[in-house]
Amino acid sequence: MTKEEMVEQFICPGCVGGSDTKCGSYEPNPRHKIESTCIKHVVGTSSLGFGSFALGLPKGFCRAGFEPITMRHHNTMYINCWLEGTHPDWDKLNVPVWAMEEDGFLYVRTYSPRINEARTDVIEKGTLALVPGAVDVGKFIEEID
């Protein structure tokens, strides 16, 4: 896959800005050389009581979350796509918490406690072996709403 194909599969669906990388809003983050993301991505799908979620991601990895104080739904979330052979440098500051393999991709919910930030990493042909300390969400995916 190319970076643009990954963005179109996992980030663009349901985005307010457009449905593909030719939408006029697509803008890769210039600081990120390896993974691919879009700094103008806005989650455009929500459900009452469920909040905002990204259509291109499986449950457990698609929710944008809430603002801690106001409990308002976020309409943005960090989604990073990694091509085959690349992946984040997880460590004590960027912790892989949840992970699941599905259809040739590894989905990882990564948390950065120092800055209280979460993101979803999508790794092409990644395996759970990359994140041995993460909880395997595939074992209880049917319990997640």
Secondary structure, DSSP 8 states (H G I E B T S, - for coil): --HHHHHHHHTSTTBSS-SSTTSS-----TT-SSSB--TT--B-EEETTTEEE-TTS-TTS-B--B-TTT--B-S--EEEEE-TT------SSSEEEEEEEETTEEEEEEEETTTTEEEEEEEET--GGG-TTSEEGGGSGGG--
